[in-house]
Amino acid sequence: MLHGINHIALPVRNLDVSDRFYRGILGLRAVGERPGMKFYTAGLHHHDLALMETGALFPVSGFAHFCLDVEDEQSLAAIYACCRAAGARILEPVDHTVMRAFYLVDPDDHIVELGVDVPQSEWGPWPNPFGRDVAYPELLSLADGRGNYSAQQILGGTSKSACA
């Protein structure tokens, strides 16, 4: 059910310096922003990279994360149900306008986002969809009643091992 990395989010010391590097040197295209943040694409996703200015220090925050790309909302709900059944530390689901997702905290306190892209035609009338996050309680409803899924089933295999 997982099929790749969706985007990378990084803290940076100086957003302007990083913007010059990612746009000027690497050639990424800026696609959105919010205060203290910029979003870029290489053309595959709504954004492939998000940068957040944190200043001289890189504090641990919920922003620094990586996102695993999920096939569809039904798969996202199945993975959510599996993680919940396994006792994983789950943060509230979020509708980011450009994608719907939930976040996990791994044993080393890294933030892992699992998300499904929303077609651009469904982003709504927002001039800057990257500036709008809302609760996503529908995921909880979709996940209710779902059985346990094994790690192999989630990753596309056929093993019937216990949900990891």
C-alpha positions in Angstrom: 0.0 0.0 0.0 3.0 2.3 0.5 4.6 3.3 -2.8 7.3 5.9 -2.1 8.4 9.1 -0.4 6.1 12.0 -1.0 8.2 14.9 0.3 11.0 16.0 2.6 10.7 18.8 5.2 13.8 20.4 6.6 14.6 23.0 9.2 17.0 25.8 7.8 18.9 28.6 9.5 18.1 31.2 6.9 15.2 30.8 4.5 16.6 33.3 1.9 20.0 31.6 1.7 18.3 28.2 1.4 15.9 29.5 -1.2 18.8 30.7 -3.4 20.4 27.2 -3.1 17.3 25.1 -3.8 15.9 27.4 -6.6 19.1 28.9 -7.9 21.5 25.9 -7.8 19.2 22.9 -7.8 16.5 24.4 -10.0 13.5 23.5 -7.9 10.4 25.6 -8.5 8.8 27.5 -5.6 5.1 26.6 -5.4 3.9 28.1 -2.1 4.7 29.6 1.2 3.5 30.6 4.6 5.3 32.7 7.3 8.7 31.2 7.8 8.3 28.4 5.3 8.6 27.8 1.6 7.5 24.9 -0.6 9.2 23.6 -3.8 8.6 21.0 -6.5 10.7 19.1 -8.9 7.6 18.4 -10.8 6.4 15.1 -9.3 4.2 16.3 -6.4 2.4 19.3 -5.2 5.7 19.8 -3.3 8.8 17.7 -3.0 10.6 19.9 -0.4 9.4 22.1 2.4 11.8 24.4 4.3 11.1 26.0 7.7 13.4 28.8 9.0 14.4 27.9 12.6 17.3 30.3 13.1 20.7 29.4 14.4 19.5 26.3 16.3 17.7 23.4 14.8 15.2 22.6 17.6 13.3 19.4 17.6 9.8 20.1 16.3 6.9 18.4 14.6 7.9 20.1 11.4 11.0 18.1 10.7 9.6 14.9 9.2 9.5 12.7 6.1 6.3 11.6 4.4 5.5 8.2 3.0 3.2 8.3 0.0 0.0 6.2 0.3 -2.0 5.0 -2.6 -5.5 6.2 -1.6 -7.6 7.2 1.4 -8.8 3.6 2.0 -5.2 2.5 2.3 -4.4 5.5 4.6 -7.3 4.4 6.9 -6.1 0.8 6.9 -2.6 1.9 7.9 -4.0 4.2 10.5 -6.1 1.4 12.0 -3.1 -0.9 12.0 -0.9 1.7 13.7 -3.6 2.3 16.3 -4.0 -1.4 17.0 -0.2 -1.7 17.4 -0.2 1.0 20.0 1.9 3.4 17.9 2.1 7.1 19.0 -0.2 8.8 16.5 -0.8 12.5 16.2 -4.1 13.9 15.0 -5.0 13.4 11.3 -4.7 16.6 9.2 -6.2 17.8 5.9 -3.5 19.9 4.4 -5.7 20.8 1.4 -3.0 19.4 -1.0 -2.9 16.1 0.9 -4.6 14.2 3.7 -2.4 12.7 6.3 -1.6 11.5 9.8 1.7 11.5 11.7 3.5 8.9 13.8 6.3 9.3 16.3 8.9 6.6 15.9 10.9 5.1 18.9 13.6 7.8 18.4 11.0 10.6 18.3 11.3 11.2 14.6 8.1 12.3 13.0 6.8 10.2 10.1 3.9 11.4 8.0 1.8 9.1 6.0 -0.3 10.8 3.4 -2.4 10.7 0.2 -2.3 13.5 -2.4 -5.5 15.4 -3.1 -6.1 16.1 -6.8 -5.4 19.8 -7.5 -9.0 20.1 -8.8 -10.2 19.5 -5.2 -7.9 22.0 -3.5 -10.8 24.6 -3.4 -10.8 28.3 -3.9 -7.8 29.0 -1.7 -5.2 31.3 -3.4 -2.5 29.7 -1.3 -3.5 26.1 -0.4 -0.2 25.7 1.5 -1.5 28.1 4.2 -4.5 26.1 5.1 -4.5 23.0 7.5 -7.7 21.7 9.1 -8.6 18.7 11.2 -9.3 15.4 9.3 -11.7 13.5 11.5 -13.0 11.6 8.5 -9.9 9.4 8.7 -11.0 8.2 12.1 -14.4 7.3 10.8 -12.8 5.4 7.8 -10.5 3.6 10.2 -13.2 2.5 12.6 -14.1 -1.1 12.0 -11.0 -1.9 10.0 -9.2 -5.1 11.0 -5.5 -5.4 11.9 -3.2 -5.3 8.9 0.3 -6.8 8.9 3.4 -4.8 8.1 3.8 -7.0 5.0 0.3 -6.2 3.8 0.9 -2.5 4.3 4.2 -2.7 2.4 2.6 -4.7 -0.4 3.7 -8.2 0.6 1.6 -11.2 1.4 2.8 -12.2 4.9 0.2 -12.8 7.6 2.5 -11.6 10.4 1.1 -9.6 13.3 0.7 -5.9 12.8 4.0 -4.2 13.5 
